[in-house]
Amino acid sequence: MQAGDTHLGGQDFDTNLLEHFKKEFQKKTGKDLSGDSRALRRLRTACERAKRTLSNATQTSVEIDSLFDGEDFNTSITRARFEDLNAKSFSGTLEPVQQVLKDSGLAKNQVDEIVLVGGSTRIPRIQKLLSDFFDGKKLEKSINPDEAVAYGAAVQAGILSGKATSAETQDLLLLDVVPLSLGVAMEGNIFAPVVPRGQTVPTIKKRTFTTVVDNQTTVQFPVYQGERTNCADNTSLGEFTLAPIPPMRAGEAALECVFEVDVNGILKVTATEKSSGRSANITISNAVGKLSTTEIEQMIDDAAKFKTSDEAFTKRFESRQQLESYISRVEEIISDPTMSMKLKRGNREKIESALSDAMAQLEIEDSTPEDLKKKELALKRLITKAMATR
């Protein structure tokens, strides 16, 4: 399982300290060095050095001769002040930890070891936040955090090449996971996940779908990868067609969709109409590794960022679907000779007028769920009244 934030790291902490010192320099000298790239570069180097020192000391000095316009810069900063300047950034380091626990379905007390990776994990405040998050659990510090990634890569390479045969690695199992959900587009371009994000591979997952119109004999299966509700915001992996299938009323067909992801990240999607046994499939190479880590993290971030708008998209689609369904029902009523004869002329005209209004509302692309619901309720009131007074 993996999670991370490629936009947060040691440079962010340096930048926060840099901004603090820029303001201090301007306050002391009345001069703004923001436009001098050389001065900024020298000050950033000093900030990085101060950050490293504060991992082991509670206070450090910063001394730069002739930093800008002949002015020297001499100051000091405490670890407490450094932590205060970076409080928000430090707290942000816990978000990927929470995400990976959520994705894996693990509780904090089920984590065996916490390995520190990256130079910034030496910062005492980050270590305390991490330990406190895991209820005081001791952190694993035996591995140099600057070299931890290289160690992991070496172990993985050894296992894959078959050269890692020691007792320490023989029981080690490294599993790949699906970085983003895999699924198909339903009516309205709604994304229907079949394989959830974080699922270990190889894996096989199934989901049953149905038809949306009467006597449908062809079904398209657009395959997507992503976390957004609208397929337009996800990544298209391919598309295939299941045809012909026996004509039935909408909703009666059972279309089983099977997603198989093998150890090499190759995805095979098979759709089968259950009554006839007719099937079709598509094979997609590198479905798991198609996107870069940065792109994956961006899509996950976007899913959280646009959660409210995605929910609104779903609600709008559901309202549209309900109105379309009720319009079809009303059309059946007024086209049925027996039912139609029982409607008074005035009621029939009102129903047909409301029906036209409802259809016109459906033509408006950005109709709100409230607008659509209003038209549905207007139709229902007229039908209820007409049926009660016939």
Secondary structure, DSSP 8 states (H G I E B T S, - for coil): -----TT-SHHHHHHHHHHHHHHHHHHHHS---TT-HHHHHHHHHHHHHHHHHTTT-SEEEEEEEEEETTEEEEEEEEHHHHHHHTHHHHHHTHHHHHHHHHHHT--GGG----B--SGGGGSHHHHHHHHHHTTT---B-SS-TTTHHHHHHHHHHHHHHT---SHHHHT-----B-SS-EEEE-GGGBEEEEE-TT-BSSEEEEEEE--SSTT---EEEEEEESS-SBGGGSEEEEEEEE-------TTT--EEEEEEE-TT--EEEEEEETTT--EEEEEETTSSSSS-HHHHHHHHHHHHHTHHHHHHHHHHHHHHHHHHHHHHHHHHHHHSHHHHHTS-HHHHHHHHHHHHHHHHHHH-TT--HHHHHHHHHHHHHHHHHHHH--
